[in-house]
């Protein structure tokens, strides 16, 4: 599969087959992730690979609790479930919160591999151009995640960029120190179905030319 095909075919998968992912494919994904660009080649990332069933179930429980308690950011949450006609129209924020309660997280228990991407703020490049420089590691980790998603697709695997979790209990469970930041988790496995393309807005609306 060439790069353009992987970019266009990549989808967010939430249904996975009950099949393990070969170690060599996991190694290939991690190697591609480690070759992501970063300012001054600081490589401000680490990876935690979670394959044990009990650990995946624990992460599911943490996310379920965060969903119930409202300790996660839900603005922009796109899943919408129609409300019964007898229910008064809620506010936009409340609509997102209600929709979130019906969003199943069971894929956390079923996916065979979860890769936690841990950012290292203290290794970020300092620049006189910005008052806040510690955030540069996040952009590097974003490049890491893209490499993971595209490599998984090229190897015939499905993946999901997952951020719906409460930092504190997950960090404690994964033993991530206070000087580090759990940026995201990427779920990887053999996809059970192929979701349709979500489409894109017209490209011309996103481009400004300065000739």
N, C-alpha and C positions, 0 to 999 in steps of 0.2 A: 504494500500500500504506500503510495507516495504522499508527500506532505500535504498537498492541496486536498487530496481525497480524505485524509485523516481529519483535517480542519473542518471540512464540510460535513463529514459523516458523524463527527463526535456529538453525542447526546448525553443528557443527564439521566442516568439509569437508577431505578429504585426497585427493580425486580431482578433477582439473580438466581441462577441455577445452583442446585446443590452439588457443586463440583469444586474441588480445590484448584487454586492457581499454582502452576508449576513454579518452583523456586527460581529457575533460570529467567522466567518472565518478570518475577518480582525484582530480581537483581538488575535486569535490563531497564526497568522503570526507574529504579533508584539511581542507576548510573546516569540516565538521561536527566533526571532531576538535578543531580549534582553538577551537571554541565550548564546550568542556567546562568545567565549573566548577573553580575552584581557590581556595585560601585567599587572601583579599585580592587576588584577581585577579592572582596572581603569574605564572600561565601557565608553570609550570616544565617545559616540554617542548620538544623539537625533533623533526623527522621526517627520516628518510633513506629515500628511495624507490628501491628496487633493481629495475631491469627488465632489465639486461643478462644474457644467458644465462650468460656465463662467471662473473659475480659470483654468480649464484644457485647455480651448480655449486660454487663455492668455499665458500659457506655450507653446502651439503650435505656437503662433505668435512670441514669443521670439526665439524659435528654428528655425523657418522659416527665420527670419531676420538674425540670426547668420549664417545660411547656405548660404544665398544670399551674405552676406557681407564678408564671408571668415574669420570670427573671431573665428573659431573653428579649432582644429587640425584634419586634414584629413589623415595623413599618416597611412597606414595600412588599410584604408577603403576598404572593400572587395567586395562591390557591384559593378559589372562591367556591363555597358550597351554598346553594340557594337556601334561603331561610323560609320557614313556613309562613303562609300568608297571614297567620294570626299574630305573628311577631312584629312588633314595631320596628321601623327602619332604624338601625343603630348608627352611631357616628362612624366615620371612616376608620378611626383607630380601633373602635370596638368591633367593627366588622372583621378587621384583620385578626384580632384576638380570637373571635369566635371561629373563624375559618381555621386558624392554627390548631384549635382543640380537636378538629376532625382530621388533622393531617397525621397519617400513620407513620410511625418511625420504626416499624418492624424490620425494615431492611437492614438496620444496624445489627440485628441478631443473625440475619441470614447471609449477609455478604461475607465471603471468606477472608478478605484482607482489608484492613483499615490502616492507612498510612497517616500518621500525625505529623504535620509540618510545624516545627518549632523554630521561631525566629529568635535571633540573638541581637538585641538592641545595642549592646555595648560594643559590637564590632562594626557598627555602621560608620560610614564616612562622615566626617564633620565638614561642613561647608559654610563659608562666611556669607553665602547668599541667602541662607535660611536661618531663622531663629530656632526652629525646631528641626533638628537633624536626626534624631533618634528613630524617626519613622521610616527612614530609607530602607531598613531591612524588610519592611512589609512589601515594598515594591519588588524586591529581589525574590521574596517568597511567592509573590504572585507569578513571577516567571517560572519558578520551580513547579508550581501547581499546573501551569499550562503545559510544561514539558511532561508531567506525569499523565495528564489527561490525553494528550496527543499520542504518547508512546503506548499507553494502554489501548487506545483505539487501533493503532497500527499493529498491535499484537493480537487483535481479535477479542479484546476484553471491553467490558463496560465499566464506567466510572461515574462518580458523583462527587462534586465539590461540596463539602458539608460543613456548615458553620452554626447549626442550630443546637448549641450546647451552652451550658453555664460554665464559665472558665474555672471557677474555684474548685469544685469537686473533681472535675476531669483532670485538672493540673495536679491535684493531690494524688489521684489514682495513678496517673502516669509518671509521678515523681518528677515533675518539671519544676525546676528551681524558680525562685522569685525574680531572678535577673533575666528570665527567658519568657517568651510569649507564645502560647499555643495559637497560631495563626488560623489553622484550618485542619480538617481531616479529609482525606480523599479515600473514598470507598472504591474497591477494585474487585471485579469478579466477572464470571461469564454471564452475560446478559440473558435474561429469560425472554425478553421481548425487545423489539426495536421501536422506540418511540418515534412519532412523526417529527418532521422538522418544525421547530417553533417559528421559523421564518425570521426575516430581518427587515427593518425599516429601509426605505430606499437609500442606497449609499450616497447619492448626491446630496441628501439632506444632512449628511454628517461631514461633508468636506468643504473647506474653505481654501481656495487657491490664491497664493500670492505669487504672481508671475513677474 
